[in-house]
Amino acid sequence: MRTEDFDYELPEELIAQAPAEPRDSCRLLVLHRADNVIEHKVFTDIVDYLEPGDLLVANRTRVLPARLVGKKPTGAVAETLLLRRREDMDPMGGVWECLVHPGKRLRQGATIEYRAGGLHAAPSAPVVLIGEVVDFVEGSRGGRLVRFSPQQGRSLDEAIHAVGNVPLPPYITGYEGDPEKYQTVYAMKEEHSAAAPTAGLHFTPGLLQTLADKGVRWAEVELEVGIDTFRLVEEDDPTQHVIHTERYHVGQDVVDAVRATKEAGHRVVAVGTTSVRSLESAWDRDAGTLVERQNATTNLFLMPGSTFNVVDAMITNFHVPRSTLMMLVSAFATRDQIMAAYGEAIERRYRMLSFGDAMLIL
């Protein structure tokens, strides 16, 4: 197994630059693992593939306004992407693990000033937030630990909201629509993630109600999407790639719902790869069962050869070539099945990546 095995040619014009409107009108590729059949539908057709008693498990995390653009004292522009609070370094939450750009020029002791309005702020606008690079993140290109100090009598959260923007992926350029379109309709109020769990972006309140009326059940986990969303696998041997840890929560209500679903002979359907990783991380191999996990961390890397103990079916988007997510879906199906499905999607001009179309793997 080589990283190049999970590469494919992605036409730039197929990278979706805005979400479908309405959300649930996007296309849906249905992949049947048992017989290699591929069907082409729209997302609302997902109702036809779910049965009463099936359990959908979604990641309820909400995206932070985590993209901060400021300036160094020299006037040079510096961009910061908030990834994870480091309470182990500051119980008050002032230290964050970040990606910074340009990374080589932001060494320990470097400071960045952030003003409301970002790069468009007037020179006379007051500084709202100051960041100081205090350390490097080991094994991460551009990763830094940054200590943030709010100004103007604001709390840290107030300052971040004053200067931050929702961090759309770098392949989405020029989007000026509603930033709420990069949040799921069921997201919690608290903001913890650096990126959206994009498979859930296709659900609308109306579709959720239709599924509930059919008897499809719903449960929610939380995984704080972090640094590996923005990293491709650079090693030739993917087993040498190290996934950074992400915080996740699987409540007892989810454990009970999964157990009841399995005992009744129904399916657990994960909404997105982050839900998959949450559920499979909460599997206790010694006990042979799913267990509650609160404020836990995971670096689970699912690739071909991995075992799935909880998830029976998966809703997902189309992923970046050579990514850990390509490896995860290739583990759930097979590499050949996924590559065939991606080839057909590209031939039929599906919209790809975060704002793009969806796939249901049965």
N, C-alpha and C positions, 0 to 999 in steps of 0.2 A: 504494500500500500504506500503510495506516494502522494504528496500534496497536489501534484499536477493531475492526479486522477479526478480531482474535484474542480477542475478548471473547465470553463466553457467560454465561447465567444459571445459577449453580451453587446448587442448593438446599442450604441449610445442613445439613439432616438427612441428606444423602447423603455428607457428609464423614466418612470412616471414622475412628472414635475408638480402634480396636484392630485388630490384625492378624487375618486369618483363622486358624483353628485346625483342622487343621494348615495350615501355610503354603501348601501347594500345592492347597488346596481352594477357593481364591478363583475367581471367574469370570474368563473370558478372552474378550475380544472379538477376533475375527480379521478384519482388514481386508485384502482382496485389492485391491491398487492397479490391477491390469490391467483388471479388469471391475467394480469398485465393489461386489463382493459382500461382505456382512458376515455373519459367523457368530457364534453365541453358544455358548461351550463352558465347561469348567472348566480350570484351569491344567494339570492333569496331561495333558490332551489335547494339549498342545504336542508331545508325542512323535510324534503322528500327522502333524505338519506339518514335522518335521525329518527329513532323509534321511541315511543313512550317508555320511560324508565331509563333511557340513556342519560348520562351525566356529562354536561359540559363543564369544564374547569378552566377558568380564565384568570389571568393575572390582572389584578385591580390597580397596579401601581400607576402613579401619576407622574408626569414629566416635570422636572424643575425648569424654571427659566435659567438654564445652566450655562448659557453662552454669554460670557462677559468680554466686552472689548474695551480696552483701556490704553493708557500710554505710560511708557517709562518716563522718568524725569528728563531724559534726553529728547522726548517728543516722539520717539519711535513707537509704533503701534504694537500692542501685544494682545493676543487673544487667549482666553482661558476657558476651558470647559470643565465645569464641576462634575466630579464623578462620585465621590463618596466622602461623607464626614468621617473624620478620624477621632472618635471620642477617646480612643486610647491615648492620644496625644494632648487632647484638650476636652475635658468633660463638658465645657460650655459650647462645643461645636464650632470653634473658630478655625480649626485646621481641616483642610480638605485635600483629598487626593484629586489631582487635576491633570488634564492634558494642557500643555501650554505651547504656544507658537509665537515667535520662533524659539524652539526649545534650547538650541545651543547657546543663545544669548541671554537666557534667563537662568543664571546660576544662583547658587545660594547667596542670600542677601539682597538679590535684586528686588526692586519694588515696582508695583504697577498702581496707577491711580485710575479709578473708574468714576466717571461723571454720568449723571442721568442724561440719556440721549446718546450715550456711546460716542462713536466717532462724529456724530452730528451735533454734539453738545457745543455750546458757545464756549470760547476760551475762558469767559468769566464765570461759567457755571461752577457751582461748588463741587468739590470732591465728595462723593457719597460713600466710597469704599476704597480702602487701601489694602493691597495684597503684598505679602512678603514671602519670597521663596525661602523655605527653611531646610529643604532636603530634596533628594532625588527619590523617585520610586524605582526600586531595584527591578531590573529586567524590563523596564518600560521605556520605549522611545518617546521622549517628550513628556514623560510622567514626572510630576513634581508634587511635593507637599507644600501647600501655600497656607499661610496664616492670614486670615482676613480680619480687618479692624473697621467696623462701621463708623461713619462720621455723621455730623449734623444731628446728634442725639437720636439716631435711628437704631433699631435693633438690627442684628445681622440679617435676619430674614427680610426685614423691610428694605435694607440696603440692597440685597441681592435682587429683590423684585423691582427695585427702582432702576437698576442698571442692566438686568439680565434679559435675555430673550430665549424662547424655546429653541433648543439646539437641533434644527433639522439636519439630517445627514448631509455630508459634503457633496453628494451627487445630486441633491435637490438644490437647484440654483434659481434665485430670483422669485421664489414663492412669496407672494404678498397677501395671501388669503388669510382666513381666520385661523389663528394658531390653535384654537380648540379642535380643529380638524386633525391635529396631531395628538389628540387625547382620545381615549376610548370613552364611550358614553356612560360607562359604568365605573370610571376611575374614581378612586377615593379622593378625599379633599386634600390630605397631606401629600406633599410632593417629595419623591425620593429618587427618581430615576433620571439617568442621563439620556435616555432614549425611550421611545414608546414601544410597548409590546404590539407590534404592528398588525399581527393577525386579527387582533380584536377591533381594529379600526373599522371593519366592515359591518359591524353590528349596529342596528338602530333600535330605539325603544320599541318600535312597531314589530320588528322581526323577533326581538326577545319575547314579546308578548305572544306572538304566534307560536313560537317554540314552547312556551310555558303552557299555552292552551292545548297543545298536542300531548303534553305530559313529559316533555323533555326537562330534566332537572338542571339546576345551575348551582355552581359552587365557585368560590374565589380564593385564590392564593395570592401571595405577594412576593415578587422577586424584584429587587432594585437593580435595574439594568445598568451595567457598569462598563468598564474599560474595554472588554473584549468585543463589544458591539462595534468598536472602531478599529479593530486590529485584524488584519489578515494573517493567515498562517504563512510565515516566511521560511520556516524550516522545510527542507525537502522531505524529511520524515515527519509526518504529522504527530507521531507519538512523542516527539521531542518538544512539541509546543506546550507551553504552560499557560493554562487559563487562570486569570486572576480571580480571587474570591468575590462572590456577590452575596449580599444578605438576602435571606428569604424567610418566609413564614408560611407554614401549613398548619391551619388550626384543627382542633379536634372535630369541629363540625365537618371539615373536609374529609378527615379520616373516616368518620362515621358514614358520610355520604358515599364515599368510594366503597367501603365495605358492604353497605346495603346494596349498591348497584351491582357489584360482583356476585354477591350471594343470590341476587334475583336473576342472574344470567344476562345482564345488560352490559353496555359498553361505557368505559370512561374515555371521553373525547377531550383531548387537551386543545385549548385555544392558544396556539402559538408555542414556539420552542421554549420560551421562558416558563410556561406552565409545565411543559414536559420536564424540564430540568428541576423544577421545584418538586414535582411529584416523585420523580425517580430519585432525587436526593434524599427525600424523606422516607424512602424504603429502608427498613431495617433488615439487612440480610440475615443476621443471626436469628432474629425472631420470625423472619419470613412474612412480614406484614408492614403496612404503612403506619407510621407513627407521627404524632404531633411534633412539629418543629417550630419554635418561636425564637425569633432573633438569632437564627442559625446562619452559618455561612457555607457556601458550596463552591467547589471548583470542578464539579463533575464535567467531564469531557466525554460526550457520547459520540462514538465513531463506529464504523462497521466492525462488528464483532461484539459490540456492547449488548447487554440484555435489558429489555424493557419489562419491568415487573408490574407496572401500574397502568400505563397508557395503552389503550386498544385502538385508537384512531386519533388523527391529528389534523387540525386546521392550521395552515401556515401560509406565508407569502413566498414569493420567489426571491432567492438570496444571492448575495454577492459571490462571484467565483472565488474559489480557494479559501473560503471562510469556514469557521467551525460549524456554522449553521448548515452549510452544504453537507458537511460530514455527518451532522446529526440526522438530517432527513434521509441521507443515504444509509444510515444505520437502521432507521425505522423501516424503510422499504429496502431496496438494494441500490447500489450505485448505478447499475444498468437501468433499473426502472426509473430512477430520478433523472438520469441523463436523457433517457428517451422522452420523459415527460417535458423536460426543459426544452429539448429540441423541437417538440411539437408545439409548445407554447410560443417559442420564438417564431416558428414558421407561421403560426396563426396570429402573430402580432399582439400577443398579450402584453399588458403593461407590467413592468417589472419593478421589483424592490419595494421600499417602504410604503409609498403611495400607490402601489400597483395592485394587480389582481391577486386572487387567492387560489390555494390548492387544498383539497380535502384528500387525505391519504387514509384509505380504509383497509 
